């Protein structure tokens, strides 16, 4: 089947699914669908997706003419939680919010959690990203999370996406809106997990607003061992004197695409973005970040690191924009990668576009293999080759955990990273 024929067939299936959606008469959803049908899924001719074969994998593995999420008999989420972490747990199962599996510990004065309506989520129906439009047309369920002004939410909010692909493939679309009001703080954690052996396709779109003097710590954990194809888009806006810390850990999945779009729309903002992708098998992980400095006197720092083993493929595309009025901006970006085999690949493209003249900005990337001299030194001290490699990789990776403040979360992530690094083939 040709690409054109396949694309037409895929669009017709998605249009059919939309007609079966219970909210298909909603004008905003219709506009989003029309935009998606006009654009279609991005191919390798699209600059933003040219290293990631999203369209080919989705066309090959999924039947898009069904809109109803698959049923699930899930009764426990204990195996998906972070041991020892007390948190407000919000659970989505196959794209639907599960109140019975969720646990909200914080009081309503600390945090307000309400269902998201179509009118609340209409702001992205004219997006230029195909997957945001697809999500805007077909999203099944969503939540609005609001932290009132002058509130420190002590317990993190842990959002768990579970895809149950036990009996059939799972196609899910979920939505989230988060607002941290003036002089407030929140820790937000997200994790995707799956049950079953069938393919999973999940789009997740979230809009986050960080108000004046507010702070957000945002942690994304992607270690789903299932056949997960996920496109996650985070749209974040910062106001004056706000602080944002993000960390993304990607370990597993068939295809993972993370879109981070941050508008630094205030003065004296701090924005820190850390990412670590430790990939093996045939996993594809694609991290796209956009940091847009719109106002003066702000600082952003971005560090993404990757280790690719076996046939894994990593992609990093980071963009920093400094607008004409954003004088006295400090913006830094770095991407560093280690290839463990000749069959692993990385495509990296750091970018700067600056329209202001009084700024400090830099970017760079490195790709290579483990330091042979360091390996030799460790082996000369009696450390076996496998352990020596794991030690060097661990030291390489740990820098990205800098923004994690919660010790329980940090220890959990440390354990996940250590286990992955010690699974690498010591003979390579």
N, C-alpha and C positions, 0 to 999 in steps of 0.2 A: 504493500500500500504506500502510495506517495505521501510526502509530508503534507501537501495541500489537502489531499483527500482525507487523511487522518485528522488534520486540524478541523476540517469541516464536520466530520463525524463526531469529534469530541465536543465541538460547540453545540451541535444538535442535541447530544445527550445531556449536556449541562442545561440547555434551554428546557428540555423535557423535565429534568429534575426540578427546575425552578417552578414550572407550572404546578407541580405536585406539592410545593412548599405551602404550609398553612398560611403564610403571610405574603403570598405572591402578588397580592393586589397593592401592596405598599409601594407608593411612588418612588421612595428613595431606593428601595431594593430593585425596582425596575430600572432606574437610572444606572445603578451599579452593574446590573446584568448587561444592559446595553453597552456600557463602556467595556466590559470584559469581552463580549462577543465581537466588538470592533477590534480589540487588541489581540485576543487569543492568548494562548500560553506562550511565554517567551522561548525562543529557540536559540541556537548558538550564534545566530545572526544579531541577537540583541546584545549590546555592549555590556549590560549589567549582568547577564546570565550566560555569557559565551563560554565560560569554563565549566558550567554546570548543566548536564543534560536533563533538565527538569521535565521538559515536554516529552522526551522520548521515554523516560522511565514511567511517567504517569500514564501515557497512552498504552504502554505495554502491560501495566499491572492492574489498572483500575477500570471499573465499569461505573461511569458517572451519571447514568440515567436514573439512579435511585437517590432520593433525598432523605428518607427517614433513617435516623441513626440506628445501628444494629442494637438489638436487645441484649442485656447483660444480666447475669445472675450473681454479680460480684457482691459479696457480703462483708469482706474485710479488706482493709488497705494497710494493715500493719507492716507487711513486708516492703512497702514502698515509702515508709516514713523514715525520718532521720532519728536514729536511736538517741534517746535522752533529751531530745529537743521538745520543749513545751511551746506550742504554737497555736495560732488560729488556723485550722486546716479547712481549706475549701476544695472540694473534690468535683471534678467533671468526669463523667463516665460516658464515653462515646459522644462527646460534645454536649452532654446534658448535665446541668448542675444537680448533684445529688445531696440533698439536705440531710438525708439519713446517714450518709457516710462522712459528712462534714462536722466539724466541731469548732464553735466560736467561743473562745474563753474570755476575751476582752469585753468590757461593757460597751453598751451602745454610746456612752459618752466618749469613749476612746476611739471607737471605729464604727462607721456606719456602712453596712453591707446590704445592698438592695438589688433586685433583678434589673437588668438592663433592657430598656425598651427600644424599639426600632427608631423612634424619634430621637432618643439619646445618642444613637450610633450612626446618625446620618451624615456626620461631618466628612467621612472619607469616601463618599459615593462618587466623587469626581477625581479620585486618585489616579496617578499615572502608572501604578504598579498593578499588574494583572492579578496577582494573588490577593492584594487588598480589595480589589473590586470583586473578585470571586467570593471572598469572605463576606464583604458587605451585602452581597446578594443572597448568600445561602447560610449565613451563620445561624446555628441552632439555638444557642443559649449564651448568656453573658451576665456579668455582674458589674455593679458599680461599687467601688470601695472608696470611702471618703474619710479622711482623718481631719476632724475639726481643728480650728486654730488653737494654738498654744497647748498642743497635746503631744506627749511622747508615748507612743504605743510601745510598751515594754516587750510584749510578745510578738515575734515575727508573724507575718501572714504567709502561710505555706499553701501554694496553689498546686494541686496535683491533677494532671491530665492522665487519665487511664483509658487506653483503647483496648476494648475486648474484641479480639479477632479470632475467637475460638471457633466459631461456626462459619464465619464469612469474612470477607474483607471489611475494613472499617474506614469510612470516609467521614471526617468530622470537621466542623468549622466552629470555633469559639471566639468570644469577644470579651474584652475587659477594659474598664475605665478606672483609673486610679487618680485621686486628687489628694495631695498633701497640702493642707491649708497653711497660712502664715505661721511661722515659728513653731512648726510641728516636725515630727520625725517618724519614720517607718522603715522597717526591714521587710523586704518582699522576696520570697523564694519561690521558684517555679521548678517543677520536675515533670517529665513525661515518662510514663511507664506503660507496658502493654501485657496482654494475656493472649496466648494463642499463636499460631504459626502463619496466619494469613497476612497479606500486605495491609499496611495502614497508611492513610494519607490524612494529614492534619494541618489545617491552616489556623493560625492563632494571631489575632491582631489586638494590640493594646495601645491605648492612649493614656499617657501619664502626664500630669501637671504638678510641678513642684513650685509652690508659691513662695513669696518673699520670706527669706530667713528660714526656709524649711529644708529638710534633708531626707534623702532616700538612699538606702543601701539595697541594691537589687542583685540577686544571685540567680543564675539560670543553670540548672543541672540537666545534662543530656547524656544519660547512660542507659538508654533503652536497648535491650538486647534483641528486641523484635525487629520485624521488617518495616521500620518506621521511615516514612517519607514526610518530612515536616518543613513547612515554611512559616517562620515566626517573624512578625514585624512589630517592632516597638517604636512608637512615636512619642518622644519625650520633650517637654518644654520647661525650661527653667526661668524663674523670675529673679529679681535682684537678691543678691546675697544668699543664694541657695547653694546646696551641696548635693552632688550626685556621685555615688560610687557604684560601679557595676562590675560583675564578674561572671563570665560565661565559661562553663566547663563542658566540653564535648568529647565523649568517649565512644559512643556507639550510635548505630542507626544506619539505614541504607543510604539515605540522603537527608542532610540537615542543612537548611538555609536560614541564617539569622540576619535579619535586617534591623540595624539600629540607626535611627534617625533622631538626632538630638539638636534642638534649637536652643542655643544659649541666648535667650531673649531677656537678658538682664545684666546689670553691672555687678562687678565683684562676685561673680559666680565661680565655683570650683566644679570641675567635671573630670572624673577619673574612670577610665575604661580599661578593664583587664580581661584577657581571654586566654584560654588554654585548650588546645585540641590535641588529644593523644589518640591517633587513629590507627587501626589495623584492618586486616581483611580487605574488603572492597568498599569500605565506607567512604562517602564523599561528604565533606563538611565545608560549607561556604559561608564566610563571615563578611558581611558588607556593613560598613559603618560610615555615617555622615555626621560630622560635627560642624554645625553652622553658627559661627560667632556673629551675632547681630548687633551687640552692644559693646561698648568699650570696657576695659579694665577687668577682663575675666581670664581664667586659666583653665586649660584642658590638657590632660595627659593620657595617652593611649599606648598600651603595651599588649600585644597579642603574640603568643608563642605556640609553636606546633611541633609535634613529633609524628612523622608518618612512617608506618611500618608496612611490610608486605605490599599489597597493591592499593593502599589507601591514597586518597587524593584530597589535598587541602587547597582552599582558595581564600585569599584575603584581599579585600579591596577597601581601603580606607581613604576617605575624603575629608579634608578640612577646608572650610570656607571662612574667610575673614572679610566681612563686608566693609564698605568705605567708612562707616561711622564707628567701626569696632577698633579704634585706636587703643594702644597699650595692651593688646592681646598677647598672651603667652600660650602657644599651642605646640604640643609635641606628639609625635606619633612614631612608633617603632613596631616592626614585625620581624620576628626571628624564628627560624625553622631548622629542624634537623631531619634529614632523610636517612632512614635506617637501611634501606634496600635500594637497588637500582630500579626497581619497579614502582616505587612510591614517587608521587609527584606533588609539587606545590606551585601554584600560580599566585604571585603577590604583586600588588599594585598600589603603593601608597601615593597619595596625591595631595597637593596644596594649591589652593587658588586664593590669592591675597589681593585685595583692593585697597588696603590701608598701608601707610608707609612707616608708622611708628609701632612695630610689632616685633616679637621674638617667636619665630616659628621654625620647626625643623621636622624632617621625616626621614625614614630610612628602613631598609630591610636587609636581612642576611639569610642565606641558605647554605647549609653545609652538612658535614658529618661529624661524628664525635671526634674529639681531639685525641689523636693517636698517642701523643706524648703523655697526656694525662692518663690514658688507659694503661700505657706501659708502666707509668709510675705506680699506679695502684696495684697492678699485678706484681710489680717488683717488691711490694710490701706484703705479698701473700694473699691478696684478694683475688678470688676467681674472676674470670672474664665476665660472666653474667652479672655478678654482684657489682663489679666495677662499672659496667655500663649503666646498671640501674642507679648507682650512686651519682654518676655524672648527670644522668637525665633528671634525677630528682632535684639536684641543685639547680639545674637549668629551669625546671618547672616552678619551683617554689616562689620565685619572685612575683609570680602573678597572683598569689594569695594575699598580697599586701593589703587590699581594701577590706578584707574580711575581719570584722571586729568580734563577732560572736564566737567564743571558743568552741562551743559544741559543733557549730557548723564548720568551723575551720578544721577541727579534728576529723570530722566526717569526710570532708573533701580531701584532706591529707591522706586518709586511708584509701579512698577511691583511687587517687593518683598513684600511691605506692603499689597497690595491687596491680594496676594496669602496667606500670613500668617493670614490675618483676615478672610479668607474663611475656615480655619480649624474648625472642629467641636469642640465647646467648651465643649461638654459633655464627651469627651474622657478622 
